């Protein structure tokens, strides 16, 4: 064995040790984003095998230095610490759903709810006026616990606080909301659309119906297929369907070039995977603005 070959082998081994010893990028946050995050990480790793990125359950972060936190609501000024920055990476929509057995919803199939009526339905106990008397709500509202991102996003859309959402609070992710309303013929809930539709058929899951909304017939027809829903929501704003940004939150005081490069890839390349998992793309203006900011930050971080 030649001396040159031995030296080359040693160099390769040392380089391998350096790469493998690199501190991994740790990401955590709201669970509804885990499917798309896992896809982003997998695809980015194919192009950048030297960078290790780990998705950490938000209940298992003690003692860990988290590089990126994910939120799916617009944080208040008290939530966002002064040394943090927020970077939108995609969007998601919440649709009002009920079980097919919900008789009240069936009665109103020809008169869709407008935004004001939906607000009353989900936030006010006495909502309808009949013969000049307010009557108790004919449905049972189900919602995630008040601190969840989807509850905060829903409340914010209607100009309310998440603790004002009435009805039964369900722990865990949106799959438990669907399970609850499927068992309850009076149940209604706003649910993230990637839980409502079947990923393979792209159609509404069996046993559920979307609340009739005060929208055009064409827009109503779009609601039967998740890809059509995404198409119309990226094209125009529908007042009765809340849409919220999903954002990465990171520390301004610890700029890491590899972290910033990953986020830049998500904004510029990762958008193509959003629809597959039921998420909406960033609008072009936001995408361009965030990409420009990140490029500047990467240049600063690598100096």
Buried (B, 14 or more C-beta within 10 A) or exposed (E): EEEEEEEEEEEEEEEEEEEEEEEEBBBBBBBBBBBBBEBBBEBBBEEBEEBBBEBBEEEEBEEEEBBBBBBBBBBEEEEBEEEBBBBBBBBBBBBBBBBEBBEBBEEBEEEBBEBEBBBBBBBBEEBBEEEEEEEEBBBBBBBBBBEBBBBBBBBBBBEBBBEBBBBBBBEEBBBEBBEBBBEBBBBBBBBBBBBBBEEEEBEBBEEBBBBBBBBEEEBBEBBEBBBBBBBBBBEEEBEBBBBBBBBBBBBEEEBBBBBBBBBBBBBBEBBEBBBBBBBBBBEEEBBEBBBEBBBEBBEEBEE
